[in-house]
Amino acid sequence: MNNPKLINSFNNYLDYSISQQHKLIEQADDVVRMHRAQGAIMTLRKLKFLREEVNAKWNDPKSKPTN
């Protein structure tokens, strides 16, 4: 995914989704809903930084797959 416009749109969507989950945490009236929202935020953040993680590993000569 090397299309900057697409990457920015995707990141904006993830940021919006994270902010929605923060609102759910603020309004939660039980621990289960808070934990679910926290888990969702963790997953969304992992998605947001997945591209950088893959690129970093791909650019590391020790991590490149050998064929």
C-alpha positions as CSV (number, residue, x, y, z in Angstrom):
1,M,0.0,0.0,0.0
2,N,2.1,2.9,-1.3
3,N,-0.7,5.3,-2.2
4,P,-0.3,8.2,0.3
5,K,-3.9,9.4,-0.2
6,L,-5.2,5.9,0.6
7,I,-2.9,5.6,3.6
8,N,-4.0,8.9,4.9
9,S,-7.7,8.1,4.5
10,F,-7.2,4.7,6.2
11,N,-5.3,6.4,9.1
12,N,-8.1,9.0,9.4
13,Y,-10.7,6.3,9.6
14,L,-8.7,4.5,12.3
15,D,-8.3,7.7,14.3
16,Y,-12.0,8.3,14.1
17,S,-12.7,4.8,15.2
18,I,-10.3,5.2,18.2
19,S,-12.0,8.4,19.2
20,Q,-15.4,6.7,19.1
21,Q,-14.0,3.9,21.4
22,H,-12.7,6.6,23.8
23,K,-16.2,8.0,24.0
24,L,-17.6,4.6,24.7
25,I,-15.1,4.2,27.6
26,E,-16.2,7.6,29.0
27,Q,-19.8,6.6,28.9
28,A,-19.4,2.9,30.0
29,D,-21.4,2.0,33.0
30,D,-19.7,-1.4,33.5
31,V,-16.2,-2.9,33.4
32,V,-16.9,-5.3,30.5
33,R,-17.8,-2.5,28.1
34,M,-14.7,-0.6,29.2
35,H,-12.5,-3.6,28.6
36,R,-14.0,-4.2,25.2
37,A,-13.4,-0.6,24.2
38,Q,-9.8,-0.8,25.4
39,G,-9.3,-4.0,23.4
40,A,-10.8,-2.3,20.3
41,I,-8.4,0.7,20.7
42,M,-5.4,-1.7,21.1
43,T,-6.4,-3.5,17.9
44,L,-7.0,-0.3,15.9
45,R,-3.6,1.1,17.0
46,K,-1.9,-2.1,15.9
47,L,-3.6,-1.8,12.5
48,K,-2.5,1.8,12.3
49,F,1.2,1.0,12.8
50,L,1.3,-2.4,11.0
51,R,2.6,-0.8,7.8
52,E,5.5,0.8,9.6
53,E,6.3,-2.4,11.4
54,V,6.3,-4.5,8.2
55,N,8.4,-1.9,6.4
56,A,10.9,-1.8,9.2
57,K,11.2,-5.6,9.2
58,W,11.4,-5.8,5.4
59,N,14.2,-3.2,5.4
60,D,16.2,-5.1,8.1
61,P,18.5,-7.5,6.3
62,K,18.3,-10.0,9.1
63,S,14.5,-10.2,8.9
64,K,14.1,-10.7,5.1
65,P,12.7,-14.1,4.1
66,T,15.2,-16.4,2.4
67,N,14.1,-18.3,-0.7
